[in-house]
């Protein structure tokens, strides 16, 4: 059903339309010179003044941002009274963390600062997200826990906020709880649109449906926020501690380290947002939820923001392996074919008019359908 947020006089803008999104081809999986797979999706690039610089697919249909919404939720919690013990704790509030010890320790610090424990969390118990960390966890005989679940930083910040405001803790995940009303108001404010639907995210928290355009606009506003404001604080914490926002080996942390000033956040089902301090931003949704297509498409979209191709080249392709060696690649294509070709030239050390590599050597190949 449509979601009406406000018990008071707050009037949200019109929500995005709920429809089957009209996604378009955004990435090709090329093996041995043949397009083996096509990933559809939608992408939007915003200029510094907030206007749409480029769009492909359906950027106005309602969709679920999943964890890409966490920077917005972090701003909402600060507005509602969150007092994180330090900026690392604020970064973890916006995190989908890997379950490394630093992540668990920071979540504990949030809880301890509020006089709470892991038992006060209501997120779903889980194993660490990072495969290597998860394997070590299991070898140590440890099972699923609420603290190890990748959203524990957000949940720790939620109960800390509820405790500070004197709100009930047991039902803090109820969409009608004052905490979640506060989050919903911030979602509407920063996206500039009403919420189309409310459901439950994987961790158990309410999940608000907006459009890809609205989500990207919200992240752009956070990235361009004044340093003394709530938005600016969240942006600075995430930029300063990208490994806390994701993990040591994660591509989102590497992207933020590679591009000065970039704010980036991923989400399940192929969602990615990234924004620069001047408000330039991109939003990506891969239709089939394939994580492998998320970063190559994002890198190509960021090229439209005027970034140096050399900074983006490490994120522009995913190798396709056959017989233990590279026989192709996954790269942006379709509406982003020009950007993909420019990044490929940097990756392969060739100019735009250079001859293709020898395919008998099994090296990276140009996309024949780009």
C-alpha positions in Angstrom: 0.0 0.0 0.0 1.0 3.6 -0.4 2.8 4.9 2.7 1.6 8.1 4.4 4.3 9.1 6.8 3.1 11.9 8.9 0.9 12.1 12.0 1.4 15.8 11.9 1.4 18.6 9.3 4.4 17.3 7.4 3.5 17.0 3.7 5.9 14.9 1.6 6.3 15.5 -2.1 4.7 13.0 -4.5 6.3 9.5 -4.2 7.8 7.8 -7.3 5.6 5.6 -9.4 5.5 1.9 -8.5 6.0 0.1 -11.8 8.2 -2.4 -13.6 11.3 -0.4 -14.3 12.3 0.1 -17.9 15.9 -0.9 -17.5 18.4 -0.9 -20.4 21.6 -2.8 -21.1 24.5 -1.4 -19.1 27.2 -4.1 -19.0 28.4 -6.9 -21.2 30.1 -10.1 -20.2 32.5 -11.0 -23.0 34.2 -14.4 -23.2 36.4 -15.2 -26.2 35.2 -12.3 -28.2 31.5 -13.2 -27.8 29.0 -11.4 -25.6 28.1 -14.2 -23.2 25.9 -12.1 -20.8 24.1 -8.8 -20.6 23.3 -6.9 -17.4 20.5 -4.5 -17.6 19.9 -1.6 -15.2 19.5 2.1 -14.7 22.0 4.9 -14.1 21.9 8.6 -13.3 24.6 11.2 -13.3 23.9 14.5 -11.5 25.8 17.8 -12.2 27.0 20.0 -9.3 23.8 22.0 -9.5 21.6 18.9 -9.1 20.4 18.7 -12.7 20.5 15.4 -14.5 23.7 15.3 -16.6 23.0 11.8 -18.0 20.5 9.1 -17.5 19.8 5.7 -18.9 17.0 3.3 -18.0 14.3 4.2 -15.5 15.6 6.6 -12.8 12.2 7.7 -11.6 10.6 4.3 -10.8 10.2 3.3 -7.2 12.9 0.9 -6.0 14.6 -0.2 -2.8 18.0 1.4 -2.1 18.9 -1.4 0.4 22.1 -0.5 2.3 22.9 2.4 -0.1 20.3 4.3 2.1 22.5 4.1 5.2 24.2 7.5 4.8 20.7 9.0 4.8 19.8 6.9 7.9 22.9 8.1 9.6 22.0 11.8 9.0 18.5 11.0 10.3 19.9 9.6 13.5 22.1 12.6 14.1 19.0 14.8 13.6 17.1 12.7 16.1 19.8 13.1 18.8 22.4 10.5 18.1 25.7 11.3 20.0 28.3 8.9 18.6 31.3 8.5 20.8 33.6 9.4 18.0 33.7 9.8 14.2 34.7 6.1 13.7 31.4 5.2 15.4 29.6 7.6 13.0 31.2 5.9 10.0 30.1 2.5 11.3 26.5 3.9 11.6 26.5 4.2 7.8 28.3 0.9 7.2 27.6 -2.5 5.7 30.7 -3.9 7.4 32.7 -7.0 6.8 32.6 -8.3 10.3 36.3 -7.6 11.0 37.3 -7.1 14.6 37.6 -3.4 14.2 33.9 -3.3 13.1 32.8 -5.4 16.1 34.8 -3.3 18.5 33.4 -0.1 17.2 29.8 -1.4 17.4 30.5 -2.4 21.0 31.8 1.0 21.8 28.6 2.6 20.5 26.6 0.3 22.7 28.8 0.8 25.8 28.5 4.5 25.4 24.8 4.2 25.7 24.9 1.7 28.6 23.6 -1.1 26.3 24.8 -4.5 25.1 24.4 -6.7 22.1 21.2 -8.1 23.7 19.5 -4.8 23.0 19.9 -5.2 19.3 17.1 -6.5 17.2 18.9 -7.1 13.9 19.0 -10.6 12.5 22.0 -12.7 13.8 24.4 -13.6 11.0 28.0 -14.6 10.2 30.6 -12.0 9.1 30.1 -10.8 5.5 33.7 -11.1 4.4 34.4 -14.7 3.3 37.9 -14.9 4.9 36.6 -13.4 8.1 33.6 -15.7 8.1 35.8 -18.8 7.6 38.1 -17.8 10.5 35.0 -17.1 12.6 33.6 -20.6 11.9 37.0 -22.3 12.5 36.9 -20.7 15.9 33.6 -22.4 16.6 31.6 -19.2 16.6 28.0 -19.0 15.3 25.8 -16.2 14.0 25.6 -13.1 16.2 23.8 -9.8 16.0 27.1 -7.9 16.4 28.7 -9.8 13.4 25.8 -9.0 11.1 26.8 -6.3 8.6 24.3 -3.8 9.8 25.1 -3.9 13.5 26.6 -0.4 13.4 23.4 1.1 12.2 21.4 -0.9 14.8 23.7 0.1 17.6 23.3 3.7 16.6 19.5 3.3 16.5 19.3 1.9 20.0 21.7 4.6 21.2 19.4 7.3 19.8 16.3 5.7 21.2 17.9 5.5 24.7 19.0 9.2 24.4 15.4 10.2 23.5 13.8 8.0 26.1 12.0 6.0 23.4 11.3 2.3 23.9 14.1 -0.1 22.8 12.2 -3.3 22.3 10.2 -2.2 19.3 12.7 0.3 17.7 12.3 -1.5 14.4 8.5 -0.9 14.2 7.8 1.5 11.3 5.5 3.4 13.7 8.2 3.9 16.3 9.3 7.6 16.8 12.8 6.6 15.7 11.6 5.3 12.3 9.3 8.3 11.8 12.5 10.4 12.2 14.3 8.3 9.6 11.4 8.5 7.2 11.2 12.3 7.5 14.9 12.5 6.7 14.5 10.2 3.7 11.8 12.5 2.3 13.7 15.6 3.0 17.0 14.5 1.5 15.5 12.7 -1.5 13.0 15.5 -2.2 10.2 13.0 -2.7 7.6 11.0 -0.8 8.1 7.3 0.1 6.3 4.9 -2.2 6.4 1.8 -0.1 7.8 0.5 3.2 8.9 -3.0 3.7 11.6 -4.8 5.8 15.2 -4.9 4.9 17.4 -8.0 5.3 18.6 -6.9 8.8 15.0 -6.3 10.0 14.9 -2.5 9.8 12.2 -0.6 7.9 13.2 -0.1 4.2 11.9 2.9 2.3 11.2 2.9 -1.4 12.3 6.0 -3.3 13.6 6.5 -6.9 17.2 6.1 -8.1 17.1 9.8 -8.9 15.9 10.6 -5.4 18.5 8.4 -3.7 21.3 10.0 -5.8 20.1 13.5 -5.0 20.1 12.6 -1.2 23.7 11.3 -1.3 24.8 14.3 -3.3 23.3 16.6 -0.6 25.2 14.7 2.1 28.5 14.8 0.2 28.2 18.5 -0.3 27.0 19.2 3.2 28.6 21.9 5.3 31.2 20.5 7.7 29.4 21.7 10.8 26.1 20.2 9.7 24.7 16.7 10.1 25.2 15.9 6.5 28.8 17.1 6.4 29.6 15.1 9.6 28.4 11.9 8.0 30.3 12.6 4.8 33.5 13.4 6.6 33.3 10.3 8.8 32.7 8.0 5.8 35.5 9.6 3.8 38.0 9.4 6.6 37.1 5.8 7.5 36.1 4.0 4.3 37.3 0.6 5.7 34.8 1.0 8.6 32.0 1.8 6.1 32.8 -1.5 4.2 35.9 -3.6 4.9 39.6 -3.9 4.3 39.3 -5.7 1.0 36.0 -4.2 -0.3 35.8 -2.3 -3.6 33.9 0.6 -2.0 36.7 1.4 0.4 39.3 1.2 -2.4 37.2 3.5 -4.6 36.9 6.1 -1.8 40.7 5.9 -1.2 41.4 6.2 -4.9 39.2 9.3 -5.7 39.9 12.2 -3.4 36.8 13.5 -1.6 34.5 10.8 -3.0 31.7 9.5 -0.8 30.5 6.0 -1.9 28.0 3.4 -0.6 26.9 0.1 -2.0 23.7 -1.9 -1.4 22.5 -5.4 -2.0 20.7 -6.1 -5.3 23.3 -4.2 -7.4 22.9 -0.7 -6.0 25.7 1.9 -5.8 25.8 5.6 -5.2 28.9 7.9 -5.2 29.1 11.7 -4.8 31.8 14.4 -4.8 32.0 17.3 -2.4 30.7 19.7 -5.0 27.5 17.7 -5.5 28.3 15.8 -8.6 27.0 12.3 -8.1 26.0 9.0 -9.7 23.5 6.3 -8.9 23.4 2.8 -10.3 20.9 0.0 -10.1 21.7 -3.4 -11.7 18.4 -5.0 -12.6 19.2 -8.6 -11.8 21.0 -7.6 -8.6 24.4 -8.9 -9.9 27.2 -7.5 -7.8 29.8 -8.1 -10.4 28.3 -5.5 -12.7 27.9 -2.8 -10.0 31.4 -1.4 -10.0 32.3 -1.4 -13.7 29.1 0.5 -14.4 29.8 2.9 -11.6 33.3 3.6 -12.8 32.0 4.4 -16.3 29.3 6.7 -14.9 31.8 8.5 -12.7 33.8 9.3 -15.9 30.9 11.5 -16.9 31.6 13.5 -13.8 34.9 14.6 -15.3 37.2 12.4 -13.1 40.6 11.3 -14.3 40.2 7.9 -16.1 43.4 6.7 -14.5 41.7 6.9 -11.1 38.7 4.9 -12.3 40.5 2.3 -14.5 41.1 -0.2 -11.6 37.4 -0.4 -11.1 36.2 -0.5 -14.7 36.4 -4.2 -15.5 35.9 -7.7 -14.0 38.0 -10.4 -15.5 36.3 -13.4 -17.1 38.3 -16.6 -16.3 38.5 -19.7 -18.4 40.8 -22.6 -17.7 42.5 -20.6 -15.0 43.4 -17.7 -17.2 41.7 -14.5 -18.3 39.8 -14.9 -21.5 37.5 -11.9 -21.4 36.0 -9.3 -19.2 32.8 -7.7 -17.8 32.7 -4.0 -18.7 30.1 -1.2 -19.0 28.5 -1.2 -22.4 25.3 0.0 -24.1 24.5 3.6 -22.9 28.0 3.8 -21.3 29.9 2.3 -24.2 31.9 5.4 -24.9 33.0 5.7 -21.3 33.8 2.0 -21.2 36.0 2.3 -24.3 37.9 5.3 -22.8 38.5 3.3 -19.6 39.6 0.2 -21.6 42.2 2.3 -23.4 43.7 3.3 -20.0 43.6 -0.3 -18.7 45.2 -1.8 -21.7 47.7 1.0 -22.2 46.4 1.6 -25.8 45.2 4.7 -27.6 41.7 4.8 -29.1 43.1 3.8 -32.5 45.4 1.0 -31.4 44.9 -2.5 -32.8 43.1 -5.0 -30.6 45.2 -7.4 -28.5 46.0 -10.8 -29.8 43.1 -13.0 -28.8 45.2 -16.2 -29.0 47.0 -14.9 -25.9 43.8 -14.9 -23.9 44.2 -11.2 -22.8 41.5 -8.7 -22.2 39.4 -8.2 -25.3 37.5 -5.3 -26.7 33.7 -5.7 -26.4 32.5 -6.5 -29.9 29.1 -5.2 -29.1 30.1 -2.0 -27.3 
